[in-house]
Each structure stands twice: as structure tokens, then as C-alpha cells.
């Protein structure tokens, strides 16, 4: 009789912005030397979080950024000043896109409010207008003189 062992796997998901990798692990994941990560931090290209004791803690997002920097320097041939400029422009573009989305949402809300107000005006005008006998014209009900015969 064979004994079957049941293997259980536990998956842990971590927020991509949470610093969980020490510098050696982050450097390995990004295929860089740890000193390169220190240099990038000095230049402001990366800003790892710090533990209470001051240890650098890199997030998954940091590692992805390091890989991106590596790609720009090796494949695109940019120097670090060029990388800084590209990252700065991308940041400005993202901010502009967020602002544009907010403005578009505000525009949609204002347009809906304006349409609701216009519909309210139309309804009040329709309620206030009556047909003129023997004509297709409409006049305000208040302007129609009532005759003793009801018309």
C-alpha cells in the first residue's frame, strides 16, 4: 500500500509598490550589479523604500523600472541623462493624461447637467404654450384672452 502525500501550495500576493526585495535580490532580478542600483538611487532614477534599520527595500515596480532603464541604456543606446529625460517626460505625460481624463469626466457631467436643465426648460415651455385656433402657431397660455364662451 502506497501513501500519497498531498502537497499544498500557498500563494502570496504582494502589492507591486511594496518594498520586499533587498538590494542583492533586486539587482539579480534586474540583471545588474548592486552598485549600479546604488548609483541609480544617487541619480534619482530609483527611490527604494527603507526598512526601519535603513536597509533598501525594492518593490516589483522598482525592479521593472530597473529593467526598463537597462533596456534604454543597452538597446536604445541612451546615456543616463537621456534615461532621466525619458522618464521625466513619461511622468509628465501620465500626469497630463490623468488631468485630461478628469477634465473629460467633468465635461461629461456638465453636459449631462446642461441637457437636464434644457429639458426642464422645454417641458416648462410646452406646458405654457397652447395652440391658436385655425393656425399651427403656438402662443403662451397667459397671452390668450379667454372669451365667455370658453375659447
N, CA, C and O atoms as a GROMACS GRO file, in nm:
protein
  604
    1UNK      N    1   0.084  -0.117   0.000
    1UNK     CA    2   0.000   0.000   0.000
    1UNK      C    3   0.090   0.125   0.000
    1UNK      O    4   0.177   0.140   0.085
    2UNK      N    5   0.065   0.213  -0.099
    2UNK     CA    6   0.147   0.333  -0.107
    2UNK      C    7   0.074   0.449  -0.037
    2UNK      O    8  -0.049   0.456  -0.034
    3UNK      N    9   0.154   0.536   0.016
    3UNK     CA   10   0.099   0.651   0.086
    3UNK      C   11   0.112   0.772  -0.006
    3UNK      O   12   0.221   0.806  -0.053
    4UNK      N   13   0.003   0.834  -0.028
    4UNK     CA   14   0.004   0.955  -0.111
    4UNK      C   15   0.015   1.077  -0.021
    4UNK      O   16  -0.060   1.094   0.076
    5UNK      N   17   0.107   1.160  -0.056
    5UNK     CA   18   0.120   1.284   0.017
    5UNK      C   19   0.054   1.395  -0.062
    5UNK      O   20   0.069   1.406  -0.184
    6UNK      N   21  -0.015   1.473   0.007
    6UNK     CA   22  -0.081   1.586  -0.058
    6UNK      C   23   0.007   1.710  -0.038
    6UNK      O   24   0.041   1.748   0.074
    7UNK      N   25   0.042   1.770  -0.149
    7UNK     CA   26   0.125   1.890  -0.143
    7UNK      C   27   0.035   2.010  -0.160
    7UNK      O   28  -0.044   2.018  -0.255
    8UNK      N   29   0.048   2.102  -0.069
    8UNK     CA   30  -0.030   2.225  -0.081
    8UNK      C   31   0.065   2.341  -0.111
    8UNK      O   32   0.176   2.349  -0.060
    9UNK      N   33   0.017   2.427  -0.194
    9UNK     CA   34   0.095   2.544  -0.232
    9UNK      C   35   0.021   2.668  -0.184
    9UNK      O   36  -0.100   2.681  -0.202
   10UNK      N   37   0.093   2.756  -0.125
   10UNK     CA   38   0.034   2.881  -0.079
   10UNK      C   39   0.088   2.993  -0.165
   10UNK      O   40   0.209   3.009  -0.180
   11UNK      N   41  -0.001   3.070  -0.220
   11UNK     CA   42   0.040   3.186  -0.300
   11UNK      C   43   0.020   3.311  -0.217
   11UNK      O   44  -0.083   3.333  -0.153
   12UNK      N   45   0.122   3.391  -0.220
   12UNK     CA   46   0.114   3.519  -0.150
   12UNK      C   47   0.124   3.628  -0.255
   12UNK      O   48   0.216   3.630  -0.336
   13UNK      N   49   0.030   3.719  -0.254
   13UNK     CA   50   0.035   3.831  -0.346
   13UNK      C   51   0.078   3.954  -0.268
   13UNK      O   52   0.032   3.980  -0.157
   14UNK      N   53   0.166   4.027  -0.329
   14UNK     CA   54   0.220   4.146  -0.265
   14UNK      C   55   0.195   4.265  -0.357
   14UNK      O   56   0.212   4.254  -0.479
   15UNK      N   57   0.155   4.374  -0.300
   15UNK     CA   58   0.135   4.497  -0.377
   15UNK      C   59   0.263   4.530  -0.451
   15UNK      O   60   0.372   4.526  -0.393
   16UNK      N   61   0.252   4.562  -0.579
   16UNK     CA   62   0.369   4.589  -0.664
   16UNK      C   63   0.451   4.707  -0.616
   16UNK      O   64   0.565   4.724  -0.658
   17UNK      N   65   0.394   4.789  -0.528
   17UNK     CA   66   0.466   4.906  -0.478
   17UNK      C   67   0.532   4.881  -0.342
   17UNK      O   68   0.604   4.967  -0.290
   18UNK      N   69   0.507   4.767  -0.285
   18UNK     CA   70   0.561   4.737  -0.153
   18UNK      C   71   0.705   4.689  -0.165
   18UNK      O   72   0.734   4.598  -0.242
   19UNK      N   73   0.794   4.749  -0.089
   19UNK     CA   74   0.935   4.711  -0.090
   19UNK      C   75   0.957   4.579  -0.020
   19UNK      O   76   0.938   4.568   0.101
   20UNK      N   77   0.997   4.478  -0.096
   20UNK     CA   78   1.016   4.344  -0.038
   20UNK      C   79   1.152   4.284  -0.072
   20UNK      O   80   1.195   4.188  -0.007
   21UNK      N   81   1.221   4.336  -0.173
   21UNK     CA   82   1.348   4.278  -0.216
   21UNK      C   83   1.466   4.359  -0.162
   21UNK      O   84   1.469   4.482  -0.173
   22UNK      N   85   1.561   4.290  -0.104
   22UNK     CA   86   1.684   4.356  -0.063
   22UNK      C   87   1.764   4.384  -0.190
   22UNK      O   88   1.734   4.329  -0.296
   23UNK      N   89   1.867   4.467  -0.179
   23UNK     CA   90   1.940   4.514  -0.296
   23UNK      C   91   2.000   4.399  -0.377
   23UNK      O   92   2.002   4.404  -0.500
   24UNK      N   93   2.049   4.296  -0.309
   24UNK     CA   94   2.111   4.185  -0.383
   24UNK      C   95   2.008   4.110  -0.467
   24UNK      O   96   2.036   4.071  -0.580
   25UNK      N   97   1.889   4.092  -0.413
   25UNK     CA   98   1.783   4.022  -0.487
   25UNK      C   99   1.732   4.110  -0.601
   25UNK      O  100   1.714   4.062  -0.713
   26UNK      N  101   1.709   4.237  -0.573
   26UNK     CA  102   1.662   4.328  -0.677
   26UNK      C  103   1.763   4.338  -0.791
   26UNK      O  104   1.726   4.340  -0.908
   27UNK      N  105   1.892   4.343  -0.756
   27UNK     CA  106   1.997   4.351  -0.858
   27UNK      C  107   1.996   4.225  -0.944
   27UNK      O  108   2.011   4.232  -1.066
   28UNK      N  109   1.979   4.111  -0.881
   28UNK     CA  110   1.976   3.986  -0.956
   28UNK      C  111   1.854   3.980  -1.047
   28UNK      O  112   1.864   3.939  -1.163
   29UNK      N  113   1.740   4.021  -0.996
   29UNK     CA  114   1.617   4.020  -1.077
   29UNK      C  115   1.628   4.116  -1.196
   29UNK      O  116   1.576   4.088  -1.304
   30UNK      N  117   1.697   4.228  -1.176
   30UNK     CA  118   1.713   4.326  -1.283
   30UNK      C  119   1.837   4.299  -1.367
   30UNK      O  120   1.865   4.370  -1.463
   31UNK      N  121   1.912   4.194  -1.331
   31UNK     CA  122   2.036   4.157  -1.401
   31UNK      C  123   2.136   4.273  -1.402
   31UNK      O  124   2.190   4.310  -1.506
   32UNK      N  125   2.158   4.328  -1.284
   32UNK     CA  126   2.252   4.439  -1.266
   32UNK      C  127   2.338   4.412  -1.144
   32UNK      O  128   2.307   4.324  -1.063
   33UNK      N  129   2.443   4.486  -1.131
   33UNK     CA  130   2.528   4.480  -1.012
   33UNK      C  131   2.465   4.567  -0.904
   33UNK      O  132   2.410   4.673  -0.936
   34UNK      N  133   2.470   4.526  -0.778
   34UNK     CA  134   2.411   4.608  -0.671
   34UNK      C  135   2.464   4.752  -0.669
   34UNK      O  136   2.391   4.845  -0.636
   35UNK      N  137   2.592   4.770  -0.706
   35UNK     CA  138   2.647   4.906  -0.708
   35UNK      C  139   2.576   4.994  -0.811
   35UNK      O  140   2.563   5.115  -0.792
   36UNK      N  141   2.530   4.932  -0.918
   36UNK     CA  142   2.455   5.007  -1.020
   36UNK      C  143   2.325   5.061  -0.961
   36UNK      O  144   2.285   5.174  -0.988
   37UNK      N  145   2.259   4.978  -0.879
   37UNK     CA  146   2.136   5.022  -0.815
   37UNK      C  147   2.162   5.140  -0.721
   37UNK      O  148   2.083   5.234  -0.714
   38UNK      N  149   2.274   5.134  -0.649
   38UNK     CA  150   2.310   5.245  -0.560
   38UNK      C  151   2.334   5.374  -0.641
   38UNK      O  152   2.291   5.482  -0.602
   39UNK      N  153   2.403   5.359  -0.754
   39UNK     CA  154   2.431   5.475  -0.839
   39UNK      C  155   2.300   5.533  -0.895
   39UNK      O  156   2.282   5.655  -0.897
   40UNK      N  157   2.209   5.445  -0.938
   40UNK     CA  158   2.080   5.491  -0.991
   40UNK      C  159   2.001   5.564  -0.882
   40UNK      O  160   1.932   5.662  -0.910
   41UNK      N  161   2.011   5.517  -0.760
   41UNK     CA  162   1.943   5.584  -0.650
   41UNK      C  163   2.003   5.723  -0.628
   41UNK      O  164   1.929   5.819  -0.606
   42UNK      N  165   2.134   5.734  -0.633
   42UNK     CA  166   2.200   5.864  -0.616
   42UNK      C  167   2.157   5.962  -0.724
   42UNK      O  168   2.141   6.081  -0.698
   43UNK      N  169   2.137   5.912  -0.844
   43UNK     CA  170   2.096   5.999  -0.956
   43UNK      C  171   1.946   6.029  -0.955
   43UNK      O  172   1.899   6.111  -1.033
   44UNK      N  173   1.872   5.962  -0.867
   44UNK     CA  174   1.729   5.986  -0.858
   44UNK      C  175   1.647   5.906  -0.956
   44UNK      O  176   1.528   5.932  -0.974
   45UNK      N  177   1.708   5.807  -1.021
   45UNK     CA  178   1.635   5.724  -1.117
   45UNK      C  179   1.546   5.622  -1.046
   45UNK      O  180   1.448   5.574  -1.103
   46UNK      N  181   1.581   5.590  -0.925
   46UNK     CA  182   1.507   5.490  -0.848
   46UNK      C  183   1.505   5.537  -0.703
   46UNK      O  184   1.601   5.598  -0.655
   47UNK      N  185   1.398   5.510  -0.634
   47UNK     CA  186   1.386   5.552  -0.494
   47UNK      C  187   1.332   5.436  -0.411
   47UNK      O  188   1.212   5.431  -0.382
   48UNK      N  189   1.420   5.342  -0.373
   48UNK     CA  190   1.371   5.229  -0.295
   48UNK      C  191   1.323   5.273  -0.157
   48UNK      O  192   1.366   5.376  -0.104
   49UNK      N  193   1.233   5.195  -0.103
   49UNK     CA  194   1.188   5.221   0.033
   49UNK      C  195   1.299   5.180   0.129
   49UNK      O  196   1.396   5.116   0.088
   50UNK      N  197   1.285   5.214   0.254
   50UNK     CA  198   1.384   5.178   0.356
   50UNK      C  199   1.313   5.107   0.470
   50UNK      O  200   1.202   5.141   0.510
   51UNK      N  201   1.382   5.006   0.522
   51UNK     CA  202   1.332   4.938   0.641
   51UNK      C  203   1.357   5.028   0.761
   51UNK      O  204   1.426   5.129   0.748
   52UNK      N  205   1.302   4.995   0.876
   52UNK     CA  206   1.329   5.077   0.996
   52UNK      C  207   1.479   5.089   1.027
   52UNK      O  208   1.522   5.188   1.087
   53UNK      N  209   1.557   4.990   0.987
   53UNK     CA  210   1.702   4.994   1.011
   53UNK      C  211   1.778   5.056   0.895
   53UNK      O  212   1.901   5.060   0.898
   54UNK      N  213   1.708   5.102   0.793
   54UNK     CA  214   1.773   5.172   0.681
   54UNK      C  215   1.810   5.084   0.562
   54UNK      O  216   1.874   5.133   0.468
   55UNK      N  217   1.774   4.957   0.564
   55UNK     CA  218   1.803   4.868   0.451
   55UNK      C  219   1.715   4.905   0.332
   55UNK      O  220   1.595   4.928   0.347
   56UNK      N  221   1.775   4.910   0.215
   56UNK     CA  222   1.699   4.939   0.094
   56UNK      C  223   1.605   4.823   0.065
   56UNK      O  224   1.644   4.706   0.070
   57UNK      N  225   1.481   4.856   0.036
   57UNK     CA  226   1.381   4.756   0.001
   57UNK      C  227   1.317   4.795  -0.132
   57UNK      O  228   1.253   4.900  -0.143
   58UNK      N  229   1.336   4.710  -0.231
   58UNK     CA  230   1.288   4.737  -0.366
   58UNK      C  231   1.156   4.665  -0.390
   58UNK      O  232   1.137   4.552  -0.345
   59UNK      N  233   1.066   4.731  -0.459
   59UNK     CA  234   0.936   4.672  -0.493
   59UNK      C  235   0.944   4.608  -0.631
   59UNK      O  236   1.044   4.623  -0.702
   60UNK      N  237   0.840   4.537  -0.666
   60UNK     CA  238   0.832   4.479  -0.800
   60UNK      C  239   0.832   4.590  -0.904
   60UNK      O  240   0.893   4.577  -1.010
   61UNK      N  241   0.766   4.699  -0.874
   61UNK     CA  242   0.764   4.814  -0.966
   61UNK      C  243   0.905   4.871  -0.982
   61UNK      O  244   0.943   4.910  -1.092
   62UNK      N  245   0.982   4.876  -0.873
   62UNK     CA  246   1.122   4.922  -0.882
   62UNK      C  247   1.203   4.832  -0.974
   62UNK      O  248   1.280   4.880  -1.057
   63UNK      N  249   1.185   4.702  -0.959
   63UNK     CA  250   1.260   4.606  -1.042
   63UNK      C  251   1.222   4.625  -1.188
   63UNK      O  252   1.309   4.621  -1.276
   64UNK      N  253   1.094   4.645  -1.216
   64UNK     CA  254   1.051   4.669  -1.355
   64UNK      C  255   1.112   4.798  -1.409
   64UNK      O  256   1.150   4.804  -1.526
   65UNK      N  257   1.121   4.899  -1.326
   65UNK     CA  258   1.183   5.025  -1.368
   65UNK      C  259   1.332   5.004  -1.396
   65UNK      O  260   1.384   5.058  -1.493
   66UNK      N  261   1.399   4.927  -1.312
   66UNK     CA  262   1.540   4.898  -1.334
   66UNK      C  263   1.560   4.825  -1.467
   66UNK      O  264   1.652   4.855  -1.542
   67UNK      N  265   1.474   4.730  -1.494
   67UNK     CA  266   1.482   4.658  -1.622
   67UNK      C  267   1.460   4.753  -1.740
   67UNK      O  268   1.526   4.743  -1.844
   68UNK      N  269   1.369   4.845  -1.721
   68UNK     CA  270   1.341   4.943  -1.826
   68UNK      C  271   1.461   5.033  -1.850
   68UNK      O  272   1.496   5.063  -1.964
   69UNK      N  273   1.524   5.076  -1.741
   69UNK     CA  274   1.645   5.159  -1.753
   69UNK      C  275   1.754   5.081  -1.826
   69UNK      O  276   1.822   5.134  -1.914
   70UNK      N  277   1.768   4.954  -1.790
   70UNK     CA  278   1.868   4.868  -1.853
   70UNK      C  279   1.840   4.858  -2.003
   70UNK      O  280   1.932   4.864  -2.085
   71UNK      N  281   1.714   4.842  -2.037
   71UNK     CA  282   1.674   4.832  -2.178
   71UNK      C  283   1.707   4.962  -2.253
   71UNK      O  284   1.757   4.958  -2.366
   72UNK      N  285   1.678   5.076  -2.191
   72UNK     CA  286   1.705   5.204  -2.258
   72UNK      C  287   1.855   5.228  -2.278
   72UNK      O  288   1.896   5.284  -2.379
   73UNK      N  289   1.935   5.183  -2.181
   73UNK     CA  290   2.079   5.208  -2.194
   73UNK      C  291   2.146   5.109  -2.288
   73UNK      O  292   2.236   5.147  -2.363
   74UNK      N  293   2.103   4.984  -2.286
   74UNK     CA  294   2.170   4.884  -2.371
   74UNK      C  295   2.111   4.876  -2.511
   74UNK      O  296   2.186   4.876  -2.609
   75UNK      N  297   1.980   4.869  -2.522
   75UNK     CA  298   1.917   4.850  -2.653
   75UNK      C  299   1.896   4.980  -2.728
   75UNK      O  300   1.914   4.986  -2.850
   76UNK      N  301   1.857   5.085  -2.656
   76UNK     CA  302   1.831   5.213  -2.722
   76UNK      C  303   1.955   5.302  -2.726
   76UNK      O  304   1.958   5.403  -2.795
   77UNK      N  305   2.055   5.264  -2.651
   77UNK     CA  306   2.181   5.338  -2.652
   77UNK      C  307   2.177   5.472  -2.582
   77UNK      O  308   2.261   5.558  -2.608
   78UNK      N  309   2.081   5.491  -2.491
   78UNK     CA  310   2.073   5.618  -2.418
   78UNK      C  311   2.174   5.621  -2.304
   78UNK      O  312   2.204   5.519  -2.244
   79UNK      N  313   2.225   5.740  -2.276
   79UNK     CA  314   2.305   5.755  -2.155
   79UNK      C  315   2.208   5.785  -2.041
   79UNK      O  316   2.088   5.798  -2.063
   80UNK      N  317   2.260   5.797  -1.918
   80UNK     CA  318   2.171   5.816  -1.804
   80UNK      C  319   2.098   5.949  -1.809
   80UNK      O  320   1.985   5.959  -1.761
   81UNK      N  321   2.159   6.051  -1.865
   81UNK     CA  322   2.089   6.179  -1.881
   81UNK      C  323   1.969   6.161  -1.974
   81UNK      O  324   1.863   6.218  -1.950
   82UNK      N  325   1.986   6.084  -2.080
   82UNK     CA  326   1.876   6.056  -2.171
   82UNK      C  327   1.766   5.975  -2.104
   82UNK      O  328   1.647   6.001  -2.124
   83UNK      N  329   1.807   5.878  -2.022
   83UNK     CA  330   1.710   5.798  -1.947
   83UNK      C  331   1.630   5.888  -1.853
   83UNK      O  332   1.508   5.876  -1.843
   84UNK      N  333   1.701   5.978  -1.783
   84UNK     CA  334   1.633   6.070  -1.691
   84UNK      C  335   1.530   6.153  -1.767
   84UNK      O  336   1.418   6.173  -1.720
   85UNK      N  337   1.568   6.201  -1.884
   85UNK     CA  338   1.478   6.285  -1.964
   85UNK      C  339   1.355   6.205  -2.009
   85UNK      O  340   1.242   6.254  -2.001
   86UNK      N  341   1.378   6.083  -2.056
   86UNK     CA  342   1.266   5.998  -2.100
   86UNK      C  343   1.171   5.971  -1.983
   86UNK      O  344   1.049   5.984  -1.998
   87UNK      N  345   1.225   5.934  -1.868
   87UNK     CA  346   1.141   5.905  -1.752
   87UNK      C  347   1.065   6.029  -1.706
   87UNK      O  348   0.949   6.019  -1.667
   88UNK      N  349   1.130   6.145  -1.710
   88UNK     CA  350   1.064   6.269  -1.672
   88UNK      C  351   0.950   6.301  -1.768
   88UNK      O  352   0.841   6.338  -1.725
   89UNK      N  353   0.975   6.285  -1.897
   89UNK     CA  354   0.871   6.311  -1.997
   89UNK      C  355   0.754   6.214  -1.982
   89UNK      O  356   0.638   6.253  -1.995
   90UNK      N  357   0.784   6.087  -1.954
   90UNK     CA  358   0.678   5.989  -1.934
   90UNK      C  359   0.593   6.025  -1.812
   90UNK      O  360   0.471   6.012  -1.814
   91UNK      N  361   0.659   6.071  -1.706
   91UNK     CA  362   0.587   6.111  -1.585
   91UNK      C  363   0.494   6.228  -1.615
   91UNK      O  364   0.378   6.230  -1.573
   92UNK      N  365   0.546   6.327  -1.689
   92UNK     CA  366   0.464   6.443  -1.727
   92UNK      C  367   0.348   6.401  -1.816
   92UNK      O  368   0.238   6.453  -1.802
   93UNK      N  369   0.373   6.308  -1.907
   93UNK     CA  370   0.267   6.260  -1.996
   93UNK      C  371   0.158   6.189  -1.916
   93UNK      O  372   0.039   6.211  -1.940
   94UNK      N  373   0.196   6.104  -1.821
   94UNK     CA  374   0.098   6.034  -1.738
   94UNK      C  375   0.014   6.134  -1.659
   94UNK      O  376  -0.108   6.118  -1.649
   95UNK      N  377   0.079   6.235  -1.604
   95UNK     CA  378   0.007   6.338  -1.527
   95UNK      C  379  -0.090   6.413  -1.618
   95UNK      O  380  -0.203   6.440  -1.579
   96UNK      N  381  -0.046   6.447  -1.738
   96UNK     CA  382  -0.133   6.518  -1.833
   96UNK      C  383  -0.251   6.429  -1.874
   96UNK      O  384  -0.363   6.478  -1.889
   97UNK      N  385  -0.227   6.300  -1.891
   97UNK     CA  386  -0.336   6.209  -1.927
   97UNK      C  387  -0.438   6.199  -1.814
   97UNK      O  388  -0.558   6.196  -1.840
   98UNK      N  389  -0.390   6.193  -1.689
   98UNK     CA  390  -0.484   6.189  -1.576
   98UNK      C  391  -0.567   6.317  -1.571
   98UNK      O  392  -0.688   6.312  -1.548
   99UNK      N  393  -0.501   6.431  -1.592
   99UNK     CA  394  -0.573   6.558  -1.592
   99UNK      C  395  -0.676   6.562  -1.704
   99UNK      O  396  -0.788   6.609  -1.685
  100UNK      N  397  -0.638   6.512  -1.821
  100UNK     CA  398  -0.729   6.509  -1.935
  100UNK      C  399  -0.851   6.421  -1.904
  100UNK      O  400  -0.964   6.458  -1.936
  101UNK      N  401  -0.828   6.306  -1.844
  101UNK     CA  402  -0.940   6.218  -1.807
  101UNK      C  403  -1.033   6.286  -1.707
  101UNK      O  404  -1.155   6.274  -1.718
  102UNK      N  405  -0.975   6.358  -1.611
  102UNK     CA  406  -1.057   6.431  -1.513
  102UNK      C  407  -1.139   6.540  -1.582
  102UNK      O  408  -1.257   6.559  -1.552
  103UNK      N  409  -1.076   6.612  -1.675
  103UNK     CA  410  -1.147   6.717  -1.747
  103UNK      C  411  -1.257   6.659  -1.835
  103UNK      O  412  -1.366   6.716  -1.845
  104UNK      N  413  -1.230   6.545  -1.899
  104UNK     CA  414  -1.332   6.481  -1.982
  104UNK      C  415  -1.450   6.436  -1.897
  104UNK      O  416  -1.566   6.451  -1.937
  105UNK      N  417  -1.421   6.382  -1.780
  105UNK     CA  418  -1.528   6.339  -1.690
  105UNK      C  419  -1.609   6.459  -1.643
  105UNK      O  420  -1.732   6.453  -1.637
  106UNK      N  421  -1.542   6.567  -1.610
  106UNK     CA  422  -1.611   6.690  -1.568
  106UNK      C  423  -1.696   6.744  -1.683
  106UNK      O  424  -1.808   6.788  -1.661
  107UNK      N  425  -1.644   6.739  -1.805
  107UNK     CA  426  -1.718   6.785  -1.922
  107UNK      C  427  -1.843   6.701  -1.942
  107UNK      O  428  -1.950   6.755  -1.971
  108UNK      N  429  -1.831   6.568  -1.927
  108UNK     CA  430  -1.948   6.480  -1.942
  108UNK      C  431  -2.054   6.513  -1.836
  108UNK      O  432  -2.173   6.518  -1.867
  109UNK      N  433  -2.010   6.536  -1.713
  109UNK     CA  434  -2.105   6.568  -1.606
  109UNK      C  435  -2.173   6.701  -1.632
  109UNK      O  436  -2.294   6.714  -1.614
  110UNK      N  437  -2.096   6.800  -1.675
  110UNK     CA  438  -2.154   6.932  -1.704
  110UNK      C  439  -2.249   6.926  -1.821
  110UNK      O  440  -2.354   6.991  -1.821
  111UNK      N  441  -2.213   6.846  -1.924
  111UNK     CA  442  -2.301   6.831  -2.041
  111UNK      C  443  -2.432   6.765  -1.999
  111UNK      O  444  -2.539   6.807  -2.044
  112UNK      N  445  -2.426   6.664  -1.915
  112UNK     CA  446  -2.548   6.596  -1.869
  112UNK      C  447  -2.634   6.692  -1.787
  112UNK      O  448  -2.756   6.694  -1.800
  113UNK      N  449  -2.570   6.772  -1.703
  113UNK     CA  450  -2.644   6.869  -1.623
  113UNK      C  451  -2.709   6.974  -1.713
  113UNK      O  452  -2.825   7.010  -1.691
  114UNK      N  453  -2.637   7.022  -1.813
  114UNK     CA  454  -2.691   7.120  -1.906
  114UNK      C  455  -2.809   7.062  -1.985
  114UNK      O  456  -2.911   7.129  -2.003
  115UNK      N  457  -2.796   6.939  -2.030
  115UNK     CA  458  -2.905   6.875  -2.105
  115UNK      C  459  -3.029   6.859  -2.017
  115UNK      O  460  -3.141   6.877  -2.063
  116UNK      N  461  -3.008   6.825  -1.889
  116UNK     CA  462  -3.121   6.811  -1.796
  116UNK      C  463  -3.190   6.946  -1.776
  116UNK      O  464  -3.312   6.954  -1.772
  117UNK      N  465  -3.111   7.053  -1.764
  117UNK     CA  466  -3.168   7.187  -1.747
  117UNK      C  467  -3.243   7.230  -1.874
  117UNK      O  468  -3.351   7.289  -1.866
  118UNK      N  469  -3.186   7.199  -1.991
  118UNK     CA  470  -3.253   7.234  -2.116
  118UNK      C  471  -3.384   7.159  -2.130
  118UNK      O  472  -3.483   7.215  -2.177
  119UNK      N  473  -3.387   7.034  -2.091
  119UNK     CA  474  -3.509   6.955  -2.098
  119UNK      C  475  -3.614   7.012  -2.004
  119UNK      O  476  -3.733   7.015  -2.037
  120UNK      N  477  -3.572   7.056  -1.888
  120UNK     CA  478  -3.664   7.118  -1.792
  120UNK      C  479  -3.724   7.246  -1.852
  120UNK      O  480  -3.844   7.271  -1.836
  121UNK      N  481  -3.643   7.327  -1.919
  121UNK     CA  482  -3.692   7.448  -1.984
  121UNK      C  483  -3.792   7.411  -2.094
  121UNK      O  484  -3.897   7.474  -2.106
  122UNK      N  485  -3.758   7.310  -2.174
  122UNK     CA  486  -3.850   7.266  -2.281
  122UNK      C  487  -3.984   7.222  -2.223
  122UNK      O  488  -4.090   7.259  -2.275
  123UNK      N  489  -3.980   7.145  -2.115
  123UNK     CA  490  -4.104   7.097  -2.053
  123UNK      C  491  -4.188   7.215  -2.003
  123UNK      O  492  -4.310   7.216  -2.019
  124UNK      N  493  -4.122   7.311  -1.942
  124UNK     CA  494  -4.197   7.425  -1.888
  124UNK      C  495  -4.256   7.509  -2.002
  124UNK      O  496  -4.366   7.562  -1.989
  125UNK      N  497  -4.183   7.520  -2.115
  125UNK     CA  498  -4.236   7.594  -2.229
  125UNK      C  499  -4.354   7.521  -2.291
  125UNK      O  500  -4.454   7.583  -2.328
  126UNK      N  501  -4.344   7.388  -2.303
  126UNK     CA  502  -4.455   7.311  -2.360
  126UNK      C  503  -4.579   7.324  -2.273
  126UNK      O  504  -4.691   7.331  -2.325
  127UNK      N  505  -4.561   7.327  -2.143
  127UNK     CA  506  -4.676   7.338  -2.054
  127UNK      C  507  -4.738   7.476  -2.062
  127UNK      O  508  -4.856   7.494  -2.034
  128UNK      N  509  -4.658   7.574  -2.101
  128UNK     CA  510  -4.704   7.712  -2.105
  128UNK      C  511  -4.761   7.752  -2.241
  128UNK      O  512  -4.820   7.860  -2.251
  129UNK      N  513  -4.746   7.670  -2.345
  129UNK     CA  514  -4.792   7.704  -2.479
  129UNK      C  515  -4.923   7.632  -2.513
  129UNK      O  516  -4.944   7.518  -2.474
  130UNK      N  517  -5.009   7.702  -2.586
  130UNK     CA  518  -5.135   7.641  -2.632
  130UNK      C  519  -5.150   7.671  -2.781
  130UNK      O  520  -5.099   7.773  -2.828
  131UNK      N  521  -5.218   7.586  -2.857
  131UNK     CA  522  -5.236   7.611  -3.000
  131UNK      C  523  -5.336   7.725  -3.023
  131UNK      O  524  -5.428   7.745  -2.944
  132UNK      N  525  -5.315   7.797  -3.131
  132UNK     CA  526  -5.407   7.904  -3.171
  132UNK      C  527  -5.506   7.844  -3.271
  132UNK      O  528  -5.467   7.768  -3.360
  133UNK      N  529  -5.631   7.878  -3.254
  133UNK     CA  530  -5.734   7.825  -3.342
  133UNK      C  531  -5.706   7.859  -3.487
  133UNK      O  532  -5.673   7.973  -3.518
  134UNK      N  533  -5.720   7.762  -3.576
  134UNK     CA  534  -5.702   7.778  -3.720
  134UNK      C  535  -5.559   7.816  -3.757
  134UNK      O  536  -5.538   7.888  -3.855
  135UNK      N  537  -5.462   7.770  -3.682
  135UNK     CA  538  -5.322   7.805  -3.710
  135UNK      C  539  -5.232   7.695  -3.652
  135UNK      O  540  -5.271   7.620  -3.562
  136UNK      N  541  -5.113   7.687  -3.705
  136UNK     CA  542  -5.015   7.594  -3.649
  136UNK      C  543  -4.925   7.664  -3.547
  136UNK      O  544  -4.837   7.601  -3.489
  137UNK      N  545  -4.947   7.794  -3.526
  137UNK     CA  546  -4.864   7.870  -3.434
  137UNK      C  547  -4.899   7.837  -3.289
  137UNK      O  548  -5.009   7.791  -3.259
  138UNK      N  549  -4.804   7.860  -3.204
  138UNK     CA  550  -4.824   7.837  -3.062
  138UNK      C  551  -4.802   7.972  -2.992
  138UNK      O  552  -4.714   8.049  -3.030
  139UNK      N  553  -4.883   7.998  -2.890
  139UNK     CA  554  -4.866   8.120  -2.811
  139UNK      C  555  -4.867   8.082  -2.664
  139UNK      O  556  -4.910   7.973  -2.626
  140UNK      N  557  -4.818   8.174  -2.584
  140UNK     CA  558  -4.820   8.148  -2.440
  140UNK      C  559  -4.963   8.150  -2.390
  140UNK      O  560  -5.044   8.233  -2.431
  141UNK      N  561  -4.992   8.059  -2.301
  141UNK     CA  562  -5.127   8.048  -2.248
  141UNK      C  563  -5.169   8.178  -2.180
  141UNK      O  564  -5.286   8.215  -2.187
  142UNK      N  565  -5.079   8.247  -2.117
  142UNK     CA  566  -5.112   8.371  -2.047
  142UNK      C  567  -5.153   8.481  -2.144
  142UNK      O  568  -5.222   8.575  -2.104
  143UNK      N  569  -5.111   8.472  -2.272
  143UNK     CA  570  -5.144   8.575  -2.372
  143UNK      C  571  -5.278   8.551  -2.441
  143UNK      O  572  -5.326   8.637  -2.515
  144UNK      N  573  -5.337   8.435  -2.418
  144UNK     CA  574  -5.464   8.404  -2.484
  144UNK      C  575  -5.577   8.467  -2.401
  144UNK      O  576  -5.587   8.445  -2.280
  145UNK      N  577  -5.660   8.546  -2.468
  145UNK     CA  578  -5.775   8.608  -2.398
  145UNK      C  579  -5.888   8.507  -2.394
  145UNK      O  580  -5.930   8.451  -2.496
  146UNK      N  581  -5.934   8.486  -2.280
  146UNK     CA  582  -6.045   8.392  -2.263
  146UNK      C  583  -6.176   8.465  -2.295
  146UNK      O  584  -6.198   8.578  -2.250
  147UNK      N  585  -6.261   8.400  -2.371
  147UNK     CA  586  -6.391   8.458  -2.403
  147UNK      C  587  -6.495   8.392  -2.316
  147UNK      O  588  -6.471   8.283  -2.264
  148UNK      N  589  -6.608   8.455  -2.298
  148UNK     CA  590  -6.711   8.395  -2.212
  148UNK      C  591  -6.756   8.259  -2.264
  148UNK      O  592  -6.805   8.177  -2.185
  149UNK      N  593  -6.742   8.232  -2.393
  149UNK     CA  594  -6.785   8.105  -2.447
  149UNK      C  595  -6.683   7.996  -2.420
  149UNK      O  596  -6.703   7.882  -2.461
  150UNK      N  597  -6.571   8.029  -2.351
  150UNK     CA  598  -6.471   7.928  -2.316
  150UNK      C  599  -6.357   7.924  -2.412
  150UNK      O  600  -6.270   7.839  -2.395
  151UNK      N  601  -6.348   8.007  -2.511
  151UNK     CA  602  -6.243   7.995  -2.610
  151UNK      C  603  -6.176   8.117  -2.637
  151UNK      O  604  -6.084   8.120  -2.719
   0.00000   0.00000   0.00000
